[in-house]
Amino acid sequence: MTHPKRPADRICPNCDGFPSVAVTLGGRDRSGHLRTITAHCPACHGTGTAPRWLVTTRVSTAGR
C-alpha cells in the first residue's frame, strides 16, 4: 500500500529555512559565558516556512 504524498515544504525565500540564529555580542560575562542574542527572520517570524503566495511570487535577481 502506498502512502499519500506529502505536499512540498514552502521554505521561506528570505531565510532559506534557517529562521533563527544566535548572534554573539562580542565578549563574555563575568562567569565566562559567551553573550548571545537570538534573531528571527522578519518575513516568516521564526517558523522557516512561508505562505504560498510569497514563495510563488518571488522575482529572480540572477544576472543583475
Disulfide bonds with the S-S distance in Angstrom:
none
